[in-house]
Amino acid sequence: MSISISDFVSFTVAQPGLALPAYNVNSLALITADSPLSSAKYGIGASATCTEAGGLITGVTLVSGGSNYTSTPQVFLVGGGGTGAVVTATLTAGVVTSLTIVNPGMGYSSAPTVVITNTFGVYTDPVSVGNDYGTGSETYSLAQIIFSQNPNILSGGGKLVIFPMANGTGTLTLTQAISVLQPQIYTGGYIYANANSATVPSSGAFSNADIEAASTLVNSFVTKALLFVPTANLNDLYGSGLSATISGASQQQSRLLIHTAGLTTARAFAAGYASRLFGTNFNGSNTTVTMNLKQISGIPADSGINETIAYQCQSVGVDFYALVQGLPEVVSTGGGTTTGPGNGFTDNVYNLTWLLNSLQVATFNTLATTPTKIPQTEAGMNTIKSSIAQVLNQAVANGFLAPGTWTGATFGNPASLVTNIAQYGYYVYSQPVSQQLQSLRNQRIAPLVQIAIKYAGAVQSVNGIIYINY
């Protein structure tokens, strides 16, 4: 008989910290005014109202319990000007039976709209969409367009998320629908379908005011996403028109598109365009794309685009689908002139969306998974900058960034910035710990991190000169 070595030495496995998964910028949300079929998997129909007094939510009244809920839905309070109110639902046999105010919130100037929902579906094929919405719906038509692109959202690991705007109190506005969906599930972008809705104009369009409000909302998100804004109206390219207004507000997360064949075709163009863009595999090598001179399966070229309209699209930043020497091609404009960035090229905006979200997740995971702590020292900051550099290296690998010549303002060590941009395509600098304000150090806030990146850009047109020698 012998004594166990564990009496002297033993090892246990520590539970690692929990890390966040990457934001799936390849997933696309379709917000639709089409109602799901009664036999669909969606729970639907629960509705309620609330009262406000003194800036607080003082009561909620269940109007209808709805039906077919397979899990307890969430309750959202949209509008009203305040924040912080929390209401929970109780579910019994698929029906919402009661609502409870957990937190009355603060700062409400009016009673917000109560939205009770978990009514979004996740899809990887159009057949399932047809089963839930009917094959005669615009929702199904757009799903067909989305999944017929090559590559498409599935190529990058994305899914199609569909959110029906109809709820127990009527059809939500686009702004309300995004406000409700965004906290439930992250998607890289939003498109919309609203044909045959009794609550929108007979033209089948949301009001410009609602779309502009939705654009403002999406562009305010800290975790970035895109809103695809199609139009069929040439007037939207000018003055106070929809496209011109959004571009003039520098809301680059809103991608502006036009197809003059009609709104249904314009929305289909947006769906195919978004799916083609979202087919990007950011974890690959040389996989980032430009949308310029791409084909959109299932969409006819726009015969209403001439040189004059194309020039106006360029000035505003609206992409279109036209015949170029007889070939159907997307023309990606970028907007603006040499004096300004305009609405930006779609690929740059989308790639930057991926980069910002990836940097956010990578830095959080460094903090969350370090088993001890990251000290407030230069060594500690190097740990954080190392995780940032890993993301930037992938941005170089996939072709978004590239080494080049820095032409902007400098910071940190100017010589190091220029050298790093020339060698790597990026530069990461953190304020020296010794120079940090003591008040920030006491709050355990890291010194400011600054990053310079060099876009790889894309060649979209070519000029040349021929020299002749006799």
C-alpha positions as CSV (number, residue, x, y, z in Angstrom):
1,M,0.0,0.0,0.0
2,S,1.3,3.4,-0.9
3,I,0.4,7.1,-0.3
4,S,-1.2,8.9,-3.2
5,I,0.8,11.6,-5.0
6,S,-2.3,13.7,-4.8
7,D,-1.5,14.2,-1.1
8,F,1.4,16.3,-2.3
9,V,0.5,17.6,-5.7
10,S,-2.8,18.0,-7.5
11,F,-4.2,19.9,-10.4
12,T,-7.7,21.0,-11.1
13,V,-9.2,22.4,-14.3
14,A,-10.4,26.0,-13.9
15,Q,-13.6,27.1,-15.5
16,P,-12.6,29.5,-18.3
17,G,-14.3,32.8,-18.6
18,L,-17.2,33.0,-21.0
19,A,-16.5,34.5,-24.4
20,L,-19.0,36.1,-26.8
21,P,-19.5,34.7,-30.3
22,A,-18.7,37.0,-33.2
23,Y,-21.6,39.1,-34.5
24,N,-23.0,37.4,-37.6
25,V,-22.8,40.2,-40.1
26,N,-23.8,37.8,-42.8
27,S,-27.3,37.3,-41.5
28,L,-30.1,39.5,-43.0
29,A,-33.3,40.6,-41.4
30,L,-36.5,40.9,-43.5
31,I,-39.1,43.0,-41.9
32,T,-42.5,42.4,-43.5
33,A,-46.0,43.6,-43.4
34,D,-47.1,40.2,-44.7
35,S,-48.8,38.2,-41.9
36,P,-47.7,34.7,-41.3
37,L,-50.3,32.0,-42.0
38,S,-52.4,30.9,-39.1
39,S,-50.8,27.5,-39.1
40,A,-47.3,28.9,-39.0
41,K,-44.9,28.5,-36.0
42,Y,-45.3,32.1,-35.0
43,G,-47.1,33.1,-31.9
44,I,-49.1,36.2,-32.7
45,G,-51.9,38.5,-31.6
46,A,-51.1,39.4,-27.9
47,S,-51.6,43.1,-27.3
48,A,-51.7,45.5,-24.4
49,T,-51.8,49.2,-23.5
50,C,-50.0,51.1,-20.8
51,T,-50.4,54.2,-18.8
52,E,-47.8,56.8,-17.8
53,A,-47.8,59.3,-15.0
54,G,-45.0,61.5,-13.6
55,G,-42.5,60.0,-16.1
56,L,-43.2,56.5,-14.9
57,I,-45.1,53.5,-16.4
58,T,-47.9,53.1,-13.9
59,G,-49.9,50.3,-15.4
60,V,-50.2,47.8,-18.2
61,T,-53.5,46.3,-19.4
62,L,-53.6,43.1,-21.4
63,V,-56.1,43.5,-24.3
64,S,-55.6,40.2,-26.0
65,G,-53.6,37.1,-25.0
66,G,-53.0,36.0,-28.6
67,S,-52.3,32.4,-29.4
68,N,-49.7,29.8,-30.6
69,Y,-46.8,31.1,-28.5
70,T,-44.3,28.3,-27.9
71,S,-42.2,30.3,-25.5
72,T,-42.8,33.3,-23.3
73,P,-42.7,36.4,-25.5
74,Q,-40.8,39.6,-24.6
75,V,-42.6,42.8,-23.9
76,F,-41.2,46.0,-25.5
77,L,-42.2,49.6,-24.8
78,V,-41.5,51.6,-27.9
79,G,-41.5,55.4,-27.8
80,G,-42.8,57.7,-25.1
81,G,-39.4,59.4,-24.6
82,G,-38.3,57.5,-21.5
83,T,-36.0,54.6,-20.7
84,G,-35.7,51.7,-18.3
85,A,-39.2,50.4,-18.0
86,V,-39.4,46.6,-17.9
87,V,-42.5,44.6,-18.3
88,T,-42.7,40.8,-18.3
89,A,-45.3,38.4,-19.6
90,T,-46.8,35.2,-18.2
91,L,-47.6,32.4,-20.7
92,T,-50.1,29.6,-20.2
93,A,-50.9,27.0,-22.9
94,G,-49.7,29.3,-25.7
95,V,-51.6,32.4,-24.5
96,V,-50.3,35.4,-22.7
97,T,-52.3,35.5,-19.4
98,S,-50.8,38.5,-17.5
99,L,-48.3,41.3,-17.6
100,T,-46.1,42.5,-14.7
101,I,-44.3,45.8,-14.4
102,V,-40.8,45.0,-13.1
103,N,-39.4,48.5,-13.4
104,P,-41.5,51.6,-14.1
105,G,-38.5,53.3,-15.8
106,M,-38.1,57.1,-15.9
107,G,-38.5,60.1,-18.1
108,Y,-41.6,59.1,-20.1
109,S,-43.5,62.0,-21.5
110,S,-46.3,59.9,-22.9
111,A,-47.5,56.3,-22.8
112,P,-45.3,54.2,-25.2
113,T,-46.6,51.5,-27.5
114,V,-46.6,48.1,-26.0
115,V,-45.3,45.3,-28.3
116,I,-45.5,41.7,-27.2
117,T,-43.5,39.5,-29.4
118,N,-41.1,36.7,-30.0
119,T,-42.4,36.5,-33.6
120,F,-39.3,36.2,-35.7
121,G,-38.3,33.1,-37.7
122,V,-34.9,32.0,-38.8
123,Y,-34.6,30.5,-42.3
124,T,-32.1,28.8,-44.6
125,D,-34.3,28.1,-47.6
126,P,-37.2,29.7,-49.4
127,V,-39.5,26.6,-49.2
128,S,-39.8,27.1,-45.4
129,V,-40.6,30.8,-45.9
130,G,-43.3,29.8,-48.4
131,N,-44.8,27.3,-45.9
132,D,-45.0,30.1,-43.2
133,Y,-46.1,33.0,-45.4
134,G,-47.6,31.5,-48.5
135,T,-46.0,31.3,-51.9
136,G,-48.1,34.2,-53.1
137,S,-46.5,36.7,-50.6
138,E,-43.8,39.2,-51.3
139,T,-42.0,37.8,-48.4
140,Y,-41.6,34.5,-50.2
141,S,-40.6,36.2,-53.4
142,L,-37.8,38.1,-51.7
143,A,-36.7,34.9,-50.0
144,Q,-36.4,33.3,-53.4
145,I,-34.3,36.2,-54.6
146,I,-32.1,36.1,-51.5
147,F,-31.3,32.4,-51.7
148,S,-30.8,32.3,-55.4
149,Q,-27.8,34.6,-55.4
150,N,-24.3,33.0,-55.7
151,P,-22.8,33.6,-53.3
152,N,-25.5,34.5,-50.8
153,I,-26.0,34.9,-47.1
154,L,-25.5,31.2,-46.5
155,S,-22.0,31.3,-48.1
156,G,-20.8,33.5,-45.3
157,G,-22.6,31.6,-42.6
158,G,-25.6,33.8,-42.4
159,K,-29.3,33.2,-42.0
160,L,-32.5,34.9,-43.0
161,V,-34.4,36.4,-40.1
162,I,-38.0,37.3,-40.8
163,F,-40.0,39.6,-38.5
164,P,-43.7,40.2,-39.2
165,M,-44.7,43.7,-38.4
166,A,-48.3,42.8,-37.6
167,N,-49.0,42.5,-33.9
168,G,-52.0,42.6,-31.6
169,T,-52.4,46.4,-31.9
170,G,-52.0,46.6,-35.6
171,T,-49.0,47.0,-38.0
172,L,-45.9,48.6,-36.5
173,T,-44.0,51.3,-38.3
174,L,-40.6,50.3,-39.8
175,T,-38.9,52.2,-37.0
176,Q,-40.8,50.4,-34.3
177,A,-40.2,47.0,-35.9
178,I,-36.5,47.6,-36.0
179,S,-36.6,48.8,-32.4
180,V,-38.3,45.6,-31.3
181,L,-36.2,43.2,-33.4
182,Q,-32.8,44.6,-32.8
183,P,-32.6,43.7,-29.1
184,Q,-33.7,40.2,-29.8
185,I,-31.3,39.1,-32.4
186,Y,-28.3,40.6,-34.2
187,T,-28.3,40.7,-38.0
188,G,-25.9,42.5,-40.3
189,G,-28.6,44.4,-42.1
190,Y,-32.3,45.1,-42.6
191,I,-34.5,45.0,-45.7
192,Y,-38.3,45.3,-45.8
193,A,-41.3,44.0,-47.7
194,N,-44.6,45.8,-47.3
195,A,-46.8,45.1,-50.3
196,N,-50.5,44.4,-49.7
197,S,-50.5,46.2,-46.3
198,A,-53.7,48.2,-45.5
199,T,-51.7,50.5,-43.2
200,V,-49.4,51.9,-45.8
201,P,-50.2,54.0,-48.9
202,S,-51.7,52.2,-51.9
203,S,-48.3,52.5,-53.7
204,G,-47.0,49.9,-51.3
205,A,-44.5,52.2,-49.7
206,F,-43.7,53.3,-46.2
207,S,-43.7,57.1,-45.8
208,N,-40.4,58.8,-46.4
209,A,-40.6,60.1,-42.8
210,D,-40.8,56.6,-41.4
211,I,-37.9,55.3,-43.6
212,E,-35.8,58.4,-42.7
213,A,-36.5,57.8,-39.0
214,A,-35.5,54.1,-39.4
215,S,-32.3,55.2,-41.1
216,T,-31.5,57.6,-38.2
217,L,-32.2,54.7,-35.7
218,V,-30.0,52.2,-37.5
219,N,-27.2,54.7,-37.9
220,S,-27.2,55.3,-34.2
221,F,-26.5,51.7,-33.3
222,V,-23.3,51.1,-31.4
223,T,-23.1,47.6,-32.8
224,K,-23.2,48.4,-36.4
225,A,-25.7,47.1,-39.0
226,L,-26.9,48.2,-42.5
227,L,-30.3,49.4,-43.6
228,F,-31.0,48.9,-47.3
229,V,-33.2,51.7,-48.7
230,P,-34.6,51.0,-52.2
231,T,-36.7,53.4,-54.2
232,A,-38.4,53.5,-57.6
233,N,-38.9,57.3,-57.6
234,L,-36.4,59.4,-59.5
235,N,-37.5,62.4,-57.4
236,D,-35.9,60.7,-54.4
237,L,-32.5,61.5,-55.9
238,Y,-33.0,65.2,-55.7
239,G,-33.6,68.0,-53.1
240,S,-35.6,66.7,-50.2
241,G,-36.2,63.3,-51.7
242,L,-35.6,60.2,-49.6
243,S,-32.2,59.2,-51.0
244,A,-30.9,62.7,-51.2
245,T,-31.9,63.4,-47.6
246,I,-30.3,60.3,-46.1
247,S,-27.1,60.9,-48.1
248,G,-27.1,64.5,-47.0
249,A,-27.3,63.4,-43.4
250,S,-24.1,61.3,-43.9
251,Q,-25.9,58.2,-42.7
252,Q,-23.6,55.7,-44.4
253,Q,-25.0,52.7,-42.7
254,S,-28.0,53.2,-44.9
255,R,-27.4,51.8,-48.4
256,L,-29.3,53.6,-51.1
257,L,-30.6,51.8,-54.1
258,I,-32.9,52.5,-57.1
259,H,-34.8,50.5,-59.7
260,T,-37.3,52.5,-61.6
261,A,-39.4,49.5,-62.7
262,G,-41.5,49.9,-59.5
263,L,-41.3,49.5,-55.8
264,T,-41.7,45.7,-55.8
265,T,-38.8,45.3,-58.2
266,A,-36.8,47.9,-56.2
267,R,-37.3,45.9,-53.0
268,A,-36.4,42.7,-54.9
269,F,-33.2,44.4,-56.2
270,A,-32.4,45.4,-52.6
271,A,-32.9,41.8,-51.4
272,G,-30.6,40.3,-54.0
273,Y,-28.0,43.0,-53.6
274,A,-27.9,42.5,-49.9
275,S,-27.6,38.8,-50.1
276,R,-24.8,39.0,-52.7
277,L,-22.9,41.4,-50.5
278,F,-23.6,39.4,-47.3
279,G,-22.0,36.3,-49.0
280,T,-18.6,37.7,-48.0
281,N,-16.5,35.2,-46.0
282,F,-14.5,37.5,-43.7
283,N,-12.5,34.6,-42.4
284,G,-11.1,33.8,-45.8
285,S,-8.2,35.1,-47.9
286,N,-8.9,37.8,-50.5
287,T,-12.6,37.3,-50.0
288,T,-13.9,40.9,-49.6
289,V,-15.7,42.2,-52.7
290,T,-16.9,45.3,-54.5
291,M,-20.5,45.3,-55.6
292,N,-19.6,47.2,-58.7
293,L,-20.2,45.2,-62.0
294,K,-21.9,42.3,-60.2
295,Q,-25.0,40.5,-61.5
296,I,-28.2,40.0,-59.3
297,S,-29.9,36.8,-60.2
298,G,-33.6,37.1,-60.9
299,I,-33.6,40.9,-61.3
300,P,-34.0,42.6,-64.7
301,A,-31.7,45.4,-65.6
302,D,-33.2,48.9,-65.1
303,S,-34.0,50.3,-68.6
304,G,-34.9,53.7,-66.9
305,I,-31.3,54.6,-66.1
306,N,-29.6,56.9,-68.6
307,E,-26.4,58.9,-68.3
308,T,-28.0,61.9,-66.6
309,I,-29.7,59.7,-63.9
310,A,-26.5,57.7,-63.5
311,Y,-24.6,61.0,-62.8
312,Q,-27.1,62.0,-60.2
313,C,-26.9,58.6,-58.6
314,Q,-23.2,59.1,-58.4
315,S,-23.5,62.5,-56.7
316,V,-25.9,61.2,-54.1
317,G,-24.5,57.8,-53.5
318,V,-27.2,55.6,-54.9
319,D,-26.4,52.2,-56.5
320,F,-28.3,51.0,-59.5
321,Y,-28.6,48.0,-61.9
322,A,-28.3,49.0,-65.5
323,L,-27.3,47.6,-68.9
324,V,-23.6,48.3,-69.6
325,Q,-22.9,47.6,-73.2
326,G,-25.9,45.2,-73.1
327,L,-24.8,43.4,-69.9
328,P,-26.8,43.7,-66.7
329,E,-24.4,45.2,-64.1
330,V,-24.6,46.7,-60.6
331,V,-23.0,50.2,-60.6
332,S,-21.7,51.0,-57.2
333,T,-21.3,54.8,-57.0
334,G,-20.0,55.7,-53.5
335,G,-21.5,59.1,-53.8
336,G,-19.8,62.4,-53.3
337,T,-16.9,63.9,-55.2
338,T,-13.2,64.5,-54.6
339,T,-14.2,67.0,-51.9
340,G,-16.0,64.5,-49.7
341,P,-16.8,60.9,-49.0
342,G,-20.5,61.1,-49.9
343,N,-22.5,58.1,-48.8
344,G,-19.4,55.8,-49.2
345,F,-19.0,52.7,-51.2
346,T,-21.1,49.9,-49.9
347,D,-18.3,47.4,-49.6
348,N,-16.2,49.7,-47.5
349,V,-19.2,50.4,-45.2
350,Y,-20.0,46.7,-44.8
351,N,-16.4,45.7,-44.3
352,L,-16.0,48.4,-41.7
353,T,-19.2,47.2,-40.0
354,W,-17.6,43.7,-39.7
355,L,-14.3,45.2,-38.5
356,L,-15.8,47.4,-35.8
357,N,-18.0,44.6,-34.4
358,S,-15.1,42.1,-34.5
359,L,-12.8,44.5,-32.6
360,Q,-15.6,45.0,-30.0
361,V,-16.0,41.3,-29.5
362,A,-12.3,40.5,-29.5
363,T,-11.5,43.1,-26.9
364,F,-14.4,42.1,-24.7
365,N,-13.3,38.5,-24.9
366,T,-9.8,39.4,-23.9
367,L,-11.1,41.0,-20.8
368,A,-13.6,38.2,-20.1
369,T,-11.4,35.2,-20.7
370,T,-8.2,36.3,-19.0
371,P,-8.2,34.0,-15.9
372,T,-6.4,36.6,-13.6
373,K,-6.5,40.2,-14.6
374,I,-5.0,42.5,-17.2
375,P,-2.9,44.9,-15.2
376,Q,-2.9,48.6,-15.8
377,T,0.7,48.5,-17.2
378,E,2.2,48.6,-20.6
379,A,2.4,44.8,-20.5
380,G,-1.3,44.7,-19.9
381,M,-2.0,47.1,-22.7
382,N,0.1,45.0,-25.0
383,T,-2.2,42.1,-24.2
384,I,-5.2,44.1,-25.4
385,K,-3.4,45.5,-28.5
386,S,-2.4,41.9,-29.4
387,S,-6.1,40.9,-29.6
388,I,-6.8,44.0,-31.7
389,A,-3.9,43.2,-34.0
390,Q,-5.3,39.6,-34.6
391,V,-8.5,41.1,-36.0
392,L,-6.6,43.7,-38.1
393,N,-4.4,40.9,-39.5
394,Q,-7.5,39.1,-40.7
395,A,-8.8,42.3,-42.3
396,V,-5.5,42.4,-44.3
397,A,-5.9,38.7,-45.1
398,N,-9.4,39.0,-46.4
399,G,-8.5,42.0,-48.5
400,F,-10.3,44.8,-46.7
401,L,-7.0,46.5,-45.6
402,A,-3.6,46.6,-47.2
403,P,-0.2,48.2,-46.7
404,G,0.2,51.6,-48.3
405,T,1.1,55.2,-47.9
406,W,-0.5,57.1,-45.0
407,T,-1.8,60.5,-46.2
408,G,-3.9,61.5,-43.1
409,A,-3.2,63.2,-39.8
410,T,-0.8,61.4,-37.5
411,F,-0.9,60.4,-33.8
412,G,1.1,58.5,-31.4
413,N,4.6,58.0,-32.9
414,P,4.3,59.5,-36.4
415,A,7.3,57.7,-37.7
416,S,5.9,54.3,-36.4
417,L,2.5,55.1,-37.8
418,V,3.9,55.7,-41.3
419,T,6.1,52.6,-41.1
420,N,3.4,50.3,-39.8
421,I,0.9,51.4,-42.4
422,A,3.5,50.8,-45.1
423,Q,4.5,47.4,-43.8
424,Y,1.2,46.0,-42.4
425,G,-1.7,48.3,-43.4
426,Y,-2.6,49.2,-39.8
427,Y,-1.1,50.9,-36.7
428,V,-2.2,50.4,-33.1
429,Y,-1.2,52.9,-30.5
430,S,-2.2,53.3,-26.8
431,Q,-1.6,56.3,-24.7
432,P,1.3,55.6,-22.3
433,V,0.0,54.4,-18.9
434,S,2.2,57.1,-17.2
435,Q,0.3,59.8,-19.0
436,Q,-3.2,58.6,-18.1
437,L,-5.4,60.7,-15.8
438,Q,-5.4,59.3,-12.3
439,S,-9.2,59.7,-12.2
440,L,-9.5,57.3,-15.2
441,R,-7.0,54.9,-13.7
442,N,-9.0,54.8,-10.5
443,Q,-12.0,53.7,-12.6
444,R,-9.9,51.0,-14.2
445,I,-10.4,52.4,-17.6
446,A,-7.7,51.5,-20.1
447,P,-5.6,54.3,-21.7
448,L,-7.0,55.5,-25.0
449,V,-6.4,53.1,-27.9
450,Q,-6.0,54.6,-31.3
451,I,-6.0,52.6,-34.6
452,A,-5.0,53.7,-38.1
453,I,-6.1,51.6,-41.0
454,K,-5.4,51.7,-44.7
455,Y,-8.2,50.6,-47.0
456,A,-7.2,48.3,-49.8
457,G,-9.9,50.0,-51.9
458,A,-11.0,48.5,-55.3
459,V,-10.5,49.2,-58.9
460,Q,-13.8,50.1,-60.5
461,S,-12.8,51.9,-63.6
462,V,-9.7,52.3,-65.7
463,N,-8.1,55.1,-67.8
464,G,-5.2,54.6,-70.1
465,I,-3.1,56.4,-72.7
466,I,-1.7,54.8,-75.8
467,Y,1.6,56.2,-77.0
468,I,2.3,55.8,-80.8
469,N,5.7,55.6,-82.3
470,Y,6.0,55.7,-86.1
